Amino acid sequence: MRQNRLVSELAARAEQIGAHLVGYALDATVIKFDTEGRQSAVDFLLEWPNGRRGALEVTLVTQPESAAWQGMATKEHWRWPASSGWEFRLAGPNMPYHRTRRGVLSAVALCDEWSADSPAALSREVLHRNPEVVWLTEVGDLRRTSGKAGVVLLPEVHAEFIEASPDFTSVLEGWLQLPHVPRHVEKVRSAVAVAERHLFLVPVDEVLPGRFFTDDFPAPTRSPEGFGGVDAIWVWSNYWHRYLTCRGGTWRWLDFPPKAATQQPD
């Protein structure tokens, strides 16, 4: 139950971000619609002064097995408490969150005690007395950093050759293979009594090739297939300082709203 609640909180944050960015870009009033037990309802309605209405559906894009621990990580702002600076990079898409957290903090304490920069630098004797630290090396890589105190939690890295990596439109089309994404596409596609249908996607790091972790890439040149019936696709990821939209078959980057523009969904 706790894991489900944390995943819900992560999804709720994505909804707030999507509603704010789309509402600002379209100069529309955003109204929460998926309430009061409405079945298969889109997340938000968009309204304009001329009476025109639109539908907005927002969804996280994540691997099913990692949704639970990512909700817990978000609750702690992807940082665990420690008196020195560290990074913990996952080796795969999943982990037992609480056991891993305990193991990382134990390893940090041991490394600080023995002036080691990683568990691999600890002596065999120390590792023999602390099997959880040995187990931890199978889950991810813990390394000391010069950053501020705390352990920064990082998802696995997808090794790739930049030349061979897919274009962003292909990546987006690949998300349709995840079990939950087509459901959200169909939900917004089926919205009634609206003139526009908008889908806002919030991909987490694990579903993005490394070249797309940040927004340092040009807007795609090809519109995606598989999203027929959706008038606009919007995409934002955690390390991006702007967001993408594809409307009328054309992609473009949009700047964040100024801080003074703090419209929230009604």
ZANUVEX-684208 format. One record per residue (C-alpha): x, y, z; residue number from 1. Coordinates in pm, 1 decimal, decimal comma. Layout:
BEGIN
<node><east>X</east><north>Y</north><up>Z</up><resi>NUM</resi></node>
...
# end
This chain:
BEGIN
<node><east>0,0</east><north>0,0</north><up>0,0</up><resi>1</resi></node>
<node><east>280,8</east><north>243,6</north><up>85,1</up><resi>2</resi></node>
<node><east>451,5</east><north>177,1</north><up>-249,7</up><resi>3</resi></node>
<node><east>126,0</east><north>237,8</north><up>-437,5</up><resi>4</resi></node>
<node><east>77,5</east><north>567,3</north><up>-254,5</up><resi>5</resi></node>
<node><east>428,1</east><north>686,3</north><up>-342,2</up><resi>6</resi></node>
<node><east>383,6</east><north>594,5</north><up>-707,5</up><resi>7</resi></node>
<node><east>58,9</east><north>790,4</north><up>-703,1</up><resi>8</resi></node>
<node><east>243,1</east><north>1091,4</north><up>-560,9</up><resi>9</resi></node>
<node><east>501,4</east><north>1069,4</north><up>-840,4</up><resi>10</resi></node>
<node><east>224,8</east><north>1055,6</north><up>-1100,5</up><resi>11</resi></node>
<node><east>44,2</east><north>1345,8</north><up>-932,3</up><resi>12</resi></node>
<node><east>356,7</east><north>1561,2</north><up>-956,9</up><resi>13</resi></node>
<node><east>380,9</east><north>1480,5</north><up>-1328,4</up><resi>14</resi></node>
<node><east>16,9</east><north>1585,1</north><up>-1369,8</up><resi>15</resi></node>
<node><east>78,0</east><north>1919,0</north><up>-1198,7</up><resi>16</resi></node>
<node><east>377,6</east><north>1991,4</north><up>-1421,2</up><resi>17</resi></node>
<node><east>196,9</east><north>1891,5</north><up>-1739,5</up><resi>18</resi></node>
<node><east>-111,0</east><north>2096,5</north><up>-1655,7</up><resi>19</resi></node>
<node><east>97,6</east><north>2404,2</north><up>-1578,0</up><resi>20</resi></node>
<node><east>313,8</east><north>2388,1</north><up>-1890,6</up><resi>21</resi></node>
<node><east>33,7</east><north>2312,3</north><up>-2135,9</up><resi>22</resi></node>
<node><east>-201,6</east><north>2567,0</north><up>-1982,1</up><resi>23</resi></node>
<node><east>63,1</east><north>2835,9</north><up>-2010,3</up><resi>24</resi></node>
<node><east>165,2</east><north>2747,8</north><up>-2366,7</up><resi>25</resi></node>
<node><east>-194,6</east><north>2743,0</north><up>-2492,2</up><resi>26</resi></node>
<node><east>-320,5</east><north>3031,4</north><up>-2276,2</up><resi>27</resi></node>
<node><east>-595,8</east><north>2800,1</north><up>-2156,8</up><resi>28</resi></node>
<node><east>-766,1</east><north>2746,8</north><up>-1823,6</up><resi>29</resi></node>
<node><east>-687,6</east><north>2397,9</north><up>-1692,3</up><resi>30</resi></node>
<node><east>-956,9</east><north>2215,4</north><up>-1495,5</up><resi>31</resi></node>
<node><east>-902,5</east><north>1885,7</north><up>-1315,1</up><resi>32</resi></node>
<node><east>-1147,4</east><north>1637,9</north><up>-1466,7</up><resi>33</resi></node>
<node><east>-1045,4</east><north>1289,5</north><up>-1347,2</up><resi>34</resi></node>
<node><east>-1232,9</east><north>1330,5</north><up>-1017,4</up><resi>35</resi></node>
<node><east>-1548,9</east><north>1222,4</north><up>-839,3</up><resi>36</resi></node>
<node><east>-1527,3</east><north>865,2</north><up>-959,3</up><resi>37</resi></node>
<node><east>-1537,7</east><north>944,1</north><up>-1330,2</up><resi>38</resi></node>
<node><east>-1436,1</east><north>625,2</north><up>-1511,3</up><resi>39</resi></node>
<node><east>-1180,7</east><north>644,7</north><up>-1796,4</up><resi>40</resi></node>
<node><east>-1183,9</east><north>1023,6</north><up>-1778,8</up><resi>41</resi></node>
<node><east>-892,3</east><north>1231,2</north><up>-1902,6</up><resi>42</resi></node>
<node><east>-689,4</east><north>1408,4</north><up>-1636,9</up><resi>43</resi></node>
<node><east>-779,1</east><north>1765,4</north><up>-1733,9</up><resi>44</resi></node>
<node><east>-1005,1</east><north>1977,6</north><up>-1949,1</up><resi>45</resi></node>
<node><east>-871,0</east><north>2285,2</north><up>-2125,9</up><resi>46</resi></node>
<node><east>-1101,4</east><north>2582,9</north><up>-2170,2</up><resi>47</resi></node>
<node><east>-1066,7</east><north>2905,0</north><up>-2368,8</up><resi>48</resi></node>
<node><east>-1270,7</east><north>3226,3</north><up>-2339,4</up><resi>49</resi></node>
<node><east>-1440,8</east><north>3161,1</north><up>-2674,9</up><resi>50</resi></node>
<node><east>-1593,9</east><north>2839,8</north><up>-2536,5</up><resi>51</resi></node>
<node><east>-1354,5</east><north>2602,9</north><up>-2711,4</up><resi>52</resi></node>
<node><east>-1258,8</east><north>2298,1</north><up>-2503,1</up><resi>53</resi></node>
<node><east>-974,1</east><north>2049,0</north><up>-2512,3</up><resi>54</resi></node>
<node><east>-868,4</east><north>1732,0</north><up>-2331,2</up><resi>55</resi></node>
<node><east>-532,2</east><north>1677,5</north><up>-2162,2</up><resi>56</resi></node>
<node><east>-396,3</east><north>1343,3</north><up>-2045,7</up><resi>57</resi></node>
<node><east>-67,9</east><north>1326,2</north><up>-1851,8</up><resi>58</resi></node>
<node><east>136,0</east><north>1013,4</north><up>-1783,7</up><resi>59</resi></node>
<node><east>472,9</east><north>906,7</north><up>-1653,7</up><resi>60</resi></node>
<node><east>673,9</east><north>691,9</north><up>-1891,9</up><resi>61</resi></node>
<node><east>854,7</east><north>430,3</north><up>-1685,9</up><resi>62</resi></node>
<node><east>935,1</east><north>60,5</north><up>-1680,4</up><resi>63</resi></node>
<node><east>668,3</east><north>-128,7</north><up>-1480,1</up><resi>64</resi></node>
<node><east>920,0</east><north>-290,6</north><up>-1244,4</up><resi>65</resi></node>
<node><east>1075,1</east><north>40,4</north><up>-1139,8</up><resi>66</resi></node>
<node><east>760,4</east><north>244,5</north><up>-1077,2</up><resi>67</resi></node>
<node><east>741,6</east><north>156,6</north><up>-706,0</up><resi>68</resi></node>
<node><east>1099,3</east><north>240,2</north><up>-607,9</up><resi>69</resi></node>
<node><east>1098,7</east><north>557,4</north><up>-817,4</up><resi>70</resi></node>
<node><east>801,4</east><north>679,9</north><up>-618,7</up><resi>71</resi></node>
<node><east>995,3</east><north>625,1</north><up>-296,7</up><resi>72</resi></node>
<node><east>1306,5</east><north>789,1</north><up>-441,2</up><resi>73</resi></node>
<node><east>1105,4</east><north>1093,2</north><up>-542,4</up><resi>74</resi></node>
<node><east>968,7</east><north>1117,5</north><up>-188,8</up><resi>75</resi></node>
<node><east>1329,7</east><north>1159,2</north><up>-70,2</up><resi>76</resi></node>
<node><east>1426,0</east><north>1385,1</north><up>-362,8</up><resi>77</resi></node>
<node><east>1657,8</east><north>1113,0</north><up>-500,1</up><resi>78</resi></node>
<node><east>1904,3</east><north>1174,0</north><up>-215,4</up><resi>79</resi></node>
<node><east>1983,6</east><north>973,8</north><up>98,2</up><resi>80</resi></node>
<node><east>2135,6</east><north>1135,9</north><up>408,1</up><resi>81</resi></node>
<node><east>2511,0</east><north>1103,9</north><up>465,6</up><resi>82</resi></node>
<node><east>2785,1</east><north>1317,5</north><up>618,9</up><resi>83</resi></node>
<node><east>2997,6</east><north>1305,6</north><up>300,9</up><resi>84</resi></node>
<node><east>2927,8</east><north>1327,0</north><up>-74,5</up><resi>85</resi></node>
<node><east>2844,0</east><north>1012,1</north><up>-273,9</up><resi>86</resi></node>
<node><east>2671,3</east><north>883,3</north><up>-586,8</up><resi>87</resi></node>
<node><east>2498,0</east><north>548,2</north><up>-616,1</up><resi>88</resi></node>
<node><east>2439,7</east><north>438,9</north><up>-977,2</up><resi>89</resi></node>
<node><east>2199,9</east><north>147,4</north><up>-1026,6</up><resi>90</resi></node>
<node><east>2317,3</east><north>-146,3</north><up>-1235,5</up><resi>91</resi></node>
<node><east>1965,7</east><north>-232,0</north><up>-1356,1</up><resi>92</resi></node>
<node><east>1609,1</east><north>-101,1</north><up>-1368,4</up><resi>93</resi></node>
<node><east>1497,5</east><north>-240,9</north><up>-1033,9</up><resi>94</resi></node>
<node><east>1609,3</east><north>-265,6</north><up>-672,0</up><resi>95</resi></node>
<node><east>1466,2</east><north>-355,3</north><up>-330,5</up><resi>96</resi></node>
<node><east>1448,5</east><north>4,7</north><up>-215,0</up><resi>97</resi></node>
<node><east>1472,4</east><north>-21,1</north><up>162,3</up><resi>98</resi></node>
<node><east>1737,4</east><north>-295,2</north><up>165,8</up><resi>99</resi></node>
<node><east>1945,7</east><north>-102,9</north><up>-87,7</up><resi>100</resi></node>
<node><east>1914,6</east><north>217,3</north><up>112,6</up><resi>101</resi></node>
<node><east>2031,6</east><north>44,4</north><up>430,4</up><resi>102</resi></node>
<node><east>2319,8</east><north>-119,6</north><up>243,9</up><resi>103</resi></node>
<node><east>2433,7</east><north>206,3</north><up>85,4</up><resi>104</resi></node>
<node><east>2432,9</east><north>396,5</north><up>415,0</up><resi>105</resi></node>
<node><east>2622,8</east><north>113,9</north><up>586,8</up><resi>106</resi></node>
<node><east>2878,3</east><north>114,1</north><up>304,9</up><resi>107</resi></node>
<node><east>2916,7</east><north>492,5</north><up>328,4</up><resi>108</resi></node>
<node><east>2983,9</east><north>468,8</north><up>702,1</up><resi>109</resi></node>
<node><east>3244,9</east><north>197,4</north><up>649,6</up><resi>110</resi></node>
<node><east>3414,0</east><north>386,8</north><up>366,3</up><resi>111</resi></node>
<node><east>3429,7</east><north>702,0</north><up>578,4</up><resi>112</resi></node>
<node><east>3573,5</east><north>501,1</north><up>867,7</up><resi>113</resi></node>
<node><east>3845,1</east><north>343,1</north><up>651,1</up><resi>114</resi></node>
<node><east>3903,1</east><north>646,2</north><up>422,7</up><resi>115</resi></node>
<node><east>3789,7</east><north>451,1</north><up>117,4</up><resi>116</resi></node>
<node><east>3633,6</east><north>606,0</north><up>-192,2</up><resi>117</resi></node>
<node><east>3422,5</east><north>303,0</north><up>-279,0</up><resi>118</resi></node>
<node><east>3330,5</east><north>-35,2</north><up>-126,5</up><resi>119</resi></node>
<node><east>3575,6</east><north>-198,9</north><up>-368,7</up><resi>120</resi></node>
<node><east>3856,4</east><north>-21,0</north><up>-182,9</up><resi>121</resi></node>
<node><east>3764,0</east><north>-180,7</north><up>150,6</up><resi>122</resi></node>
<node><east>3974,5</east><north>-470,6</north><up>276,9</up><resi>123</resi></node>
<node><east>3861,2</east><north>-830,1</north><up>236,5</up><resi>124</resi></node>
<node><east>3832,4</east><north>-858,4</north><up>612,3</up><resi>125</resi></node>
<node><east>3593,6</east><north>-563,5</north><up>633,2</up><resi>126</resi></node>
<node><east>3385,4</east><north>-694,1</north><up>344,1</up><resi>127</resi></node>
<node><east>3371,2</east><north>-1041,7</north><up>498,5</up><resi>128</resi></node>
<node><east>3222,5</east><north>-892,8</north><up>814,9</up><resi>129</resi></node>
<node><east>2965,9</east><north>-693,5</north><up>614,6</up><resi>130</resi></node>
<node><east>2796,7</east><north>-918,8</north><up>355,5</up><resi>131</resi></node>
<node><east>2530,2</east><north>-655,0</north><up>279,5</up><resi>132</resi></node>
<node><east>2801,8</east><north>-432,7</north><up>137,2</up><resi>133</resi></node>
<node><east>2918,4</east><north>-716,1</north><up>-87,4</up><resi>134</resi></node>
<node><east>2557,4</east><north>-772,1</north><up>-199,5</up><resi>135</resi></node>
<node><east>2527,0</east><north>-401,1</north><up>-273,1</up><resi>136</resi></node>
<node><east>2790,5</east><north>-423,2</north><up>-547,7</up><resi>137</resi></node>
<node><east>2547,0</east><north>-641,1</north><up>-744,6</up><resi>138</resi></node>
<node><east>2278,5</east><north>-373,0</north><up>-726,6</up><resi>139</resi></node>
<node><east>2483,4</east><north>-69,0</north><up>-822,5</up><resi>140</resi></node>
<node><east>2804,4</east><north>130,0</north><up>-802,6</up><resi>141</resi></node>
<node><east>2875,4</east><north>353,6</north><up>-500,3</up><resi>142</resi></node>
<node><east>3145,4</east><north>618,2</north><up>-536,6</up><resi>143</resi></node>
<node><east>3262,8</east><north>914,8</north><up>-330,0</up><resi>144</resi></node>
<node><east>3222,0</east><north>1258,2</north><up>-491,1</up><resi>145</resi></node>
<node><east>3333,7</east><north>1610,3</north><up>-412,6</up><resi>146</resi></node>
<node><east>2970,6</east><north>1725,4</north><up>-401,6</up><resi>147</resi></node>
<node><east>2767,8</east><north>1823,1</north><up>-101,0</up><resi>148</resi></node>
<node><east>2690,4</east><north>1573,5</north><up>174,4</up><resi>149</resi></node>
<node><east>2443,4</east><north>1301,1</north><up>88,3</up><resi>150</resi></node>
<node><east>2405,9</east><north>1009,4</north><up>-150,1</up><resi>151</resi></node>
<node><east>2264,5</east><north>1103,3</north><up>-489,9</up><resi>152</resi></node>
<node><east>2062,2</east><north>817,1</north><up>-636,9</up><resi>153</resi></node>
<node><east>2109,9</east><north>772,0</north><up>-1012,6</up><resi>154</resi></node>
<node><east>1936,7</east><north>532,4</north><up>-1254,7</up><resi>155</resi></node>
<node><east>2124,5</east><north>285,9</north><up>-1468,4</up><resi>156</resi></node>
<node><east>2317,3</east><north>413,8</north><up>-1768,2</up><resi>157</resi></node>
<node><east>2227,0</east><north>277,5</north><up>-2109,6</up><resi>158</resi></node>
<node><east>2554,5</east><north>238,6</north><up>-2297,6</up><resi>159</resi></node>
<node><east>2523,1</east><north>343,2</north><up>-2658,6</up><resi>160</resi></node>
<node><east>2709,3</east><north>472,5</north><up>-2957,5</up><resi>161</resi></node>
<node><east>2580,7</east><north>820,7</north><up>-3033,7</up><resi>162</resi></node>
<node><east>2594,1</east><north>753,2</north><up>-3407,1</up><resi>163</resi></node>
<node><east>2382,1</east><north>441,8</north><up>-3366,4</up><resi>164</resi></node>
<node><east>2136,8</east><north>576,4</north><up>-3108,7</up><resi>165</resi></node>
<node><east>1778,5</east><north>630,2</north><up>-3228,9</up><resi>166</resi></node>
<node><east>1632,2</east><north>970,1</north><up>-3303,2</up><resi>167</resi></node>
<node><east>1394,5</east><north>1106,6</north><up>-3041,5</up><resi>168</resi></node>
<node><east>1083,2</east><north>1032,6</north><up>-3247,3</up><resi>169</resi></node>
<node><east>1183,2</east><north>663,7</north><up>-3260,9</up><resi>170</resi></node>
<node><east>1234,5</east><north>664,4</north><up>-2884,7</up><resi>171</resi></node>
<node><east>886,1</east><north>807,6</north><up>-2835,2</up><resi>172</resi></node>
<node><east>735,8</east><north>549,5</north><up>-3068,5</up><resi>173</resi></node>
<node><east>910,6</east><north>280,1</north><up>-2863,1</up><resi>174</resi></node>
<node><east>722,7</east><north>390,1</north><up>-2551,8</up><resi>175</resi></node>
<node><east>407,1</east><north>252,8</north><up>-2711,5</up><resi>176</resi></node>
<node><east>548,9</east><north>-93,5</north><up>-2632,9</up><resi>177</resi></node>
<node><east>521,9</east><north>-23,8</north><up>-2259,5</up><resi>178</resi></node>
<node><east>195,9</east><north>-165,8</north><up>-2119,6</up><resi>179</resi></node>
<node><east>52,0</east><north>156,7</north><up>-1976,6</up><resi>180</resi></node>
<node><east>127,1</east><north>411,9</north><up>-2250,6</up><resi>181</resi></node>
<node><east>-124,6</east><north>286,0</north><up>-2513,2</up><resi>182</resi></node>
<node><east>-399,9</east><north>304,8</north><up>-2249,4</up><resi>183</resi></node>
<node><east>-335,1</east><north>675,3</north><up>-2198,4</up><resi>184</resi></node>
<node><east>-321,3</east><north>736,2</north><up>-2573,6</up><resi>185</resi></node>
<node><east>-656,2</east><north>566,3</north><up>-2615,8</up><resi>186</resi></node>
<node><east>-807,2</east><north>757,4</north><up>-2324,7</up><resi>187</resi></node>
<node><east>-729,2</east><north>1098,8</north><up>-2469,6</up><resi>188</resi></node>
<node><east>-811,6</east><north>983,1</north><up>-2821,1</up><resi>189</resi></node>
<node><east>-1159,3</east><north>880,9</north><up>-2700,4</up><resi>190</resi></node>
<node><east>-1236,2</east><north>1206,1</north><up>-2519,0</up><resi>191</resi></node>
<node><east>-1575,6</east><north>1345,2</north><up>-2624,0</up><resi>192</resi></node>
<node><east>-1713,3</east><north>1697,1</north><up>-2661,3</up><resi>193</resi></node>
<node><east>-1367,0</east><north>1849,1</north><up>-2713,3</up><resi>194</resi></node>
<node><east>-1203,9</east><north>2015,9</north><up>-3010,9</up><resi>195</resi></node>
<node><east>-843,1</east><north>1931,0</north><up>-2920,0</up><resi>196</resi></node>
<node><east>-675,8</east><north>1628,8</north><up>-2763,3</up><resi>197</resi></node>
<node><east>-338,5</east><north>1669,9</north><up>-2590,0</up><resi>198</resi></node>
<node><east>-103,5</east><north>1405,7</north><up>-2446,5</up><resi>199</resi></node>
<node><east>173,0</east><north>1508,3</north><up>-2204,7</up><resi>200</resi></node>
<node><east>449,8</east><north>1250,9</north><up>-2143,6</up><resi>201</resi></node>
<node><east>699,8</east><north>1264,4</north><up>-1855,4</up><resi>202</resi></node>
<node><east>972,4</east><north>1004,9</north><up>-1924,4</up><resi>203</resi></node>
<node><east>1202,6</east><north>900,8</north><up>-1641,6</up><resi>204</resi></node>
<node><east>1572,7</east><north>848,7</north><up>-1709,0</up><resi>205</resi></node>
<node><east>1552,7</east><north>472,3</north><up>-1760,3</up><resi>206</resi></node>
<node><east>1342,1</east><north>503,4</north><up>-2076,5</up><resi>207</resi></node>
<node><east>1567,8</east><north>768,7</north><up>-2232,2</up><resi>208</resi></node>
<node><east>1891,3</east><north>692,0</north><up>-2420,3</up><resi>209</resi></node>
<node><east>2184,2</east><north>880,0</north><up>-2268,9</up><resi>210</resi></node>
<node><east>2193,0</east><north>1148,4</north><up>-2537,7</up><resi>211</resi></node>
<node><east>1843,8</east><north>1259,8</north><up>-2432,1</up><resi>212</resi></node>
<node><east>1903,0</east><north>1282,7</north><up>-2055,2</up><resi>213</resi></node>
<node><east>1939,2</east><north>1658,5</north><up>-2102,3</up><resi>214</resi></node>
<node><east>1770,9</east><north>1887,1</north><up>-2354,9</up><resi>215</resi></node>
<node><east>2092,5</east><north>1944,7</north><up>-2550,9</up><resi>216</resi></node>
<node><east>1957,1</east><north>1806,1</north><up>-2878,5</up><resi>217</resi></node>
<node><east>1763,0</east><north>1964,0</north><up>-3164,5</up><resi>218</resi></node>
<node><east>1389,1</east><north>1929,7</north><up>-3201,2</up><resi>219</resi></node>
<node><east>1298,3</east><north>1614,9</north><up>-3398,5</up><resi>220</resi></node>
<node><east>1217,6</east><north>1650,2</north><up>-3765,9</up><resi>221</resi></node>
<node><east>974,8</east><north>1358,5</north><up>-3799,0</up><resi>222</resi></node>
<node><east>630,4</east><north>1333,9</north><up>-3641,6</up><resi>223</resi></node>
<node><east>566,8</east><north>1006,0</north><up>-3452,8</up><resi>224</resi></node>
<node><east>353,1</east><north>720,1</north><up>-3575,8</up><resi>225</resi></node>
<node><east>101,8</east><north>543,1</north><up>-3354,4</up><resi>226</resi></node>
<node><east>-53,2</east><north>854,7</north><up>-3202,2</up><resi>227</resi></node>
<node><east>-335,0</east><north>906,4</north><up>-3450,2</up><resi>228</resi></node>
<node><east>-625,7</east><north>1104,3</north><up>-3308,4</up><resi>229</resi></node>
<node><east>-397,9</east><north>1299,9</north><up>-3073,7</up><resi>230</resi></node>
<node><east>-366,8</east><north>1664,1</north><up>-3179,6</up><resi>231</resi></node>
<node><east>-55,9</east><north>1747,8</north><up>-2979,4</up><resi>232</resi></node>
<node><east>215,3</east><north>1558,7</north><up>-2793,4</up><resi>233</resi></node>
<node><east>414,1</east><north>1728,1</north><up>-2517,1</up><resi>234</resi></node>
<node><east>728,2</east><north>1588,3</north><up>-2353,4</up><resi>235</resi></node>
<node><east>929,8</east><north>1698,6</north><up>-2052,3</up><resi>236</resi></node>
<node><east>1194,9</east><north>1510,4</north><up>-1851,6</up><resi>237</resi></node>
<node><east>1349,3</east><north>1587,0</north><up>-1514,5</up><resi>238</resi></node>
<node><east>1684,1</east><north>1725,9</north><up>-1637,3</up><resi>239</resi></node>
<node><east>1541,0</east><north>1928,9</north><up>-1922,6</up><resi>240</resi></node>
<node><east>1532,7</east><north>2308,0</north><up>-1891,8</up><resi>241</resi></node>
<node><east>1264,7</east><north>2342,7</north><up>-2158,6</up><resi>242</resi></node>
<node><east>996,5</east><north>2116,0</north><up>-2304,7</up><resi>243</resi></node>
<node><east>903,3</east><north>1969,3</north><up>-2641,9</up><resi>244</resi></node>
<node><east>577,4</east><north>1982,9</north><up>-2828,6</up><resi>245</resi></node>
<node><east>463,4</east><north>1828,2</north><up>-3155,3</up><resi>246</resi></node>
<node><east>160,4</east><north>2000,0</north><up>-3307,7</up><resi>247</resi></node>
<node><east>48,1</east><north>1975,9</north><up>-3667,2</up><resi>248</resi></node>
<node><east>331,5</east><north>1731,7</north><up>-3735,5</up><resi>249</resi></node>
<node><east>601,1</east><north>1981,4</north><up>-3632,6</up><resi>250</resi></node>
<node><east>825,4</east><north>1958,2</north><up>-3326,3</up><resi>251</resi></node>
<node><east>960,1</east><north>2260,2</north><up>-3142,7</up><resi>252</resi></node>
<node><east>1119,5</east><north>2345,1</north><up>-2811,0</up><resi>253</resi></node>
<node><east>935,1</east><north>2576,3</north><up>-2570,3</up><resi>254</resi></node>
<node><east>1087,4</east><north>2773,1</north><up>-2284,3</up><resi>255</resi></node>
<node><east>954,8</east><north>2732,0</north><up>-1932,6</up><resi>256</resi></node>
<node><east>700,9</east><north>2988,1</north><up>-1814,9</up><resi>257</resi></node>
<node><east>840,3</east><north>3278,9</north><up>-1613,7</up><resi>258</resi></node>
<node><east>817,6</east><north>3222,2</north><up>-1239,0</up><resi>259</resi></node>
<node><east>545,7</east><north>3483,6</north><up>-1215,5</up><resi>260</resi></node>
<node><east>319,6</east><north>3264,0</north><up>-1431,0</up><resi>261</resi></node>
<node><east>201,2</east><north>3022,6</north><up>-1166,1</up><resi>262</resi></node>
<node><east>-133,1</east><north>2912,7</north><up>-1304,7</up><resi>263</resi></node>
<node><east>-252,9</east><north>2596,9</north><up>-1132,9</up><resi>264</resi></node>
<node><east>-534,9</east><north>2367,0</north><up>-1244,3</up><resi>265</resi></node>
<node><east>-872,1</east><north>2454,6</north><up>-1095,1</up><resi>266</resi></node>
# end
